Amino acid sequence: MKAFKQYGWVVQWVGAALLVGLALFLEIGDGVRIVVPFIGALIVISAMFRLVPYVKTQKSDLIKTINIIEITVDVALGLALILLPLLTEINFDDSPLFGILIGLYLMIRGAVHFYGVSERKETSDLPLYLFHVAALIVGSFIFFNNSNFTAAVLIHIILAFSIVAGGYLTWGGYKGYKAYRYQKTLMMPDSATTEEPAVEKKVPVTDQPEEEERIQDHVA
């Protein structure tokens, strides 16, 4: 498993390419037909998955009822985003209805959350607080300026976010690849300190006994 973790930079680079590539596809192609049903499905799925855990863990019947109503409204808003283009002639390219639905969803989510917190029936932390404050502010702006917020504007926002996120992933992949190369360098033997193989020195062999015999014959 450790061997695969060192190639995490590959996943980051591929993810960055896919993120930016899909955003460009939505921007250049017919992205509205994809983005609007996707946002609707995301709202429906997130609402339905919240239902059972919330009902089982919330002890206040009042807060529980309010959240069930909110979840029901969320499902209706998500289904409207999915079904209206299919069953009617409404085109979310330039229709203010898209801004109305998205703004209404964000405002309801923020209001219900802060009501539960104010009644001390829900806890909150800094990320949740900032998210729901942003939901109230952005949702109110979109709802009351619905004619300026269309699906095409949302695609522009998705493209900008994808470029930023893709840059972050690319930078993370670069650092991962740099660490990978350093690790590979440390594992390689250093050529400067590698011992050279010993070379056997050949000692000339002299025919010493024959030389001695020739000397003795000469003396005799």
C-alpha positions in Angstrom: 0.0 0.0 0.0 2.9 2.3 0.8 4.2 1.9 -2.8 0.9 3.2 -4.2 0.8 6.2 -1.8 4.0 7.7 -3.3 2.1 8.0 -6.6 -0.6 10.2 -5.1 0.7 13.1 -7.3 -0.6 11.3 -10.4 -4.1 11.2 -8.9 -3.9 14.9 -8.1 -2.7 15.8 -11.7 -5.4 13.7 -13.3 -8.0 15.1 -11.0 -7.0 18.7 -11.9 -7.1 17.9 -15.6 -10.6 16.3 -15.2 -11.9 19.2 -13.1 -10.8 21.9 -15.5 -11.7 19.9 -18.6 -15.2 19.2 -17.4 -15.7 22.9 -16.5 -14.5 23.9 -20.0 -16.9 21.4 -21.5 -19.8 22.9 -19.6 -18.7 26.4 -20.6 -18.2 25.7 -24.3 -20.8 23.0 -24.8 -24.5 22.8 -23.8 -23.7 23.0 -20.1 -27.1 24.2 -19.0 -28.7 20.8 -19.8 -26.1 19.1 -17.6 -25.7 21.6 -14.7 -29.3 22.2 -13.9 -30.3 18.5 -13.5 -27.1 17.9 -11.6 -27.8 20.7 -9.1 -31.4 19.4 -8.7 -30.2 15.8 -8.1 -27.6 17.1 -5.6 -30.3 18.9 -3.6 -32.6 15.9 -3.6 -30.0 13.4 -2.6 -28.5 15.6 0.2 -32.0 16.2 1.6 -33.0 12.6 1.5 -29.8 11.4 3.2 -30.3 14.0 5.9 -33.8 12.8 6.8 -33.4 9.6 8.7 -30.2 10.4 10.7 -31.7 13.8 11.7 -35.0 12.4 12.8 -33.3 9.7 14.9 -30.9 12.1 16.6 -32.9 15.3 17.1 -34.8 15.3 20.5 -36.9 18.4 20.0 -40.2 17.7 18.2 -40.5 21.3 17.1 -37.0 21.5 15.5 -37.5 18.0 14.1 -40.8 19.1 12.4 -39.3 22.3 11.0 -36.4 20.3 9.5 -38.7 17.7 8.0 -40.7 20.5 6.4 -37.4 22.0 5.1 -36.3 18.7 3.7 -39.6 18.2 1.9 -39.3 21.7 0.4 -35.7 20.9 -0.7 -36.8 17.8 -2.4 -39.6 19.7 -4.2 -37.1 22.4 -5.3 -34.6 19.8 -6.6 -37.3 17.9 -8.5 -38.5 21.2 -10.0 -34.9 21.8 -11.4 -34.9 18.3 -12.9 -38.4 18.0 -14.2 -39.4 21.5 -15.4 -37.0 21.5 -18.4 -38.2 18.0 -19.3 -42.0 18.5 -18.9 -42.4 22.2 -19.8 -40.9 24.7 -22.2 -39.1 26.5 -19.5 -35.5 27.2 -20.5 -33.1 27.9 -17.6 -30.6 29.6 -19.9 -32.3 32.9 -19.3 -35.2 32.2 -17.0 -35.3 34.0 -13.6 -36.9 30.9 -12.1 -33.5 29.3 -11.7 -32.3 32.1 -9.5 -35.6 32.1 -7.5 -35.3 28.3 -6.8 -31.6 28.4 -5.8 -32.0 31.5 -3.7 -35.0 30.1 -1.9 -33.1 26.9 -1.2 -30.1 28.7 0.3 -32.2 31.1 2.4 -34.3 28.3 3.9 -31.3 26.2 4.7 -29.6 29.1 6.5 -32.7 30.2 8.4 -33.6 26.7 9.6 -30.1 26.2 10.8 -29.8 29.4 12.8 -33.3 28.9 14.3 -32.2 25.5 15.7 -29.0 27.1 17.1 -30.9 30.0 18.6 -33.2 27.6 20.4 -30.2 25.7 21.7 -31.4 22.5 20.0 -28.5 22.4 17.5 -24.8 22.9 17.9 -22.6 24.8 15.4 -18.9 25.3 14.7 -17.0 27.9 12.7 -17.3 26.1 9.3 -21.0 25.5 9.7 -21.5 29.1 10.9 -19.6 30.6 8.0 -21.4 28.3 5.5 -24.9 29.2 6.7 -24.1 32.9 6.9 -22.9 32.7 3.3 -26.1 30.8 2.4 -28.3 33.5 3.8 -26.3 36.4 2.2 -25.8 34.7 -1.2 -29.3 33.2 -1.2 -30.9 36.6 -0.5 -28.9 38.3 -3.2 -29.8 35.6 -5.8 -33.4 35.5 -4.8 -33.9 39.3 -5.1 -31.7 39.6 -8.2 -33.0 36.5 -9.9 -32.9 37.9 -13.4 -29.2 38.3 -13.1 -28.5 34.8 -11.9 -29.1 32.2 -14.5 -27.6 28.7 -15.1 -25.1 30.3 -17.5 -23.8 32.5 -14.6 -23.5 29.4 -12.4 -21.4 27.7 -15.1 -19.0 30.7 -15.1 -18.7 30.4 -11.3 -18.1 26.6 -11.7 -15.3 27.3 -14.2 -13.6 29.9 -12.0 -13.8 27.5 -9.0 -12.5 24.6 -11.1 -9.5 26.7 -12.3 -8.6 27.6 -8.7 -9.2 24.0 -7.4 -7.3 22.6 -10.4 -4.3 25.0 -9.7 -4.3 23.8 -6.0 -4.3 20.2 -7.1 -1.6 20.8 -9.6 0.6 22.5 -7.0 0.0 19.6 -4.6 0.9 17.1 -7.3 4.1 19.1 -8.1 5.2 18.9 -4.4 4.3 15.2 -4.4 6.3 14.6 -7.5 9.3 16.6 -6.1 9.3 14.5 -2.9 9.0 11.3 -5.0 12.1 12.3 -7.0 14.1 13.1 -3.9 13.1 9.7 -2.4 14.2 8.0 -5.6 17.5 9.9 -5.6 18.2 8.8 -2.0 17.5 5.2 -2.9 20.0 5.2 -5.8 23.7 4.4 -5.0 26.1 7.3 -5.1 28.5 6.8 -8.0 31.2 8.9 -6.4 31.4 6.6 -3.3 30.9 3.3 -5.0 33.9 1.2 -4.6 35.6 0.2 -7.8 36.1 -3.5 -8.3 39.5 -4.8 -7.4 41.7 -5.6 -10.3 43.9 -8.6 -10.0 47.5 -8.0 -10.7 49.1 -10.6 -12.8 52.5 -11.6 -11.4 54.9 -12.8 -14.1 55.8 -16.4 -13.6 59.5 -17.1 -14.0 60.9 -20.5 -14.7 63.2 -20.3 -11.7 64.2 -24.1 -11.4 65.3 -24.2 -15.1 67.4 -21.1 -14.7 69.1 -22.7 -11.7 69.8 -25.9 -13.6 71.5 -24.0 -16.5 73.8 -22.2 -14.0 74.7 -25.5 -12.3 75.5 -27.2 -15.7 77.7 -24.2 -16.6 79.7 -24.4 -13.3 80.1 -28.2 -13.8 
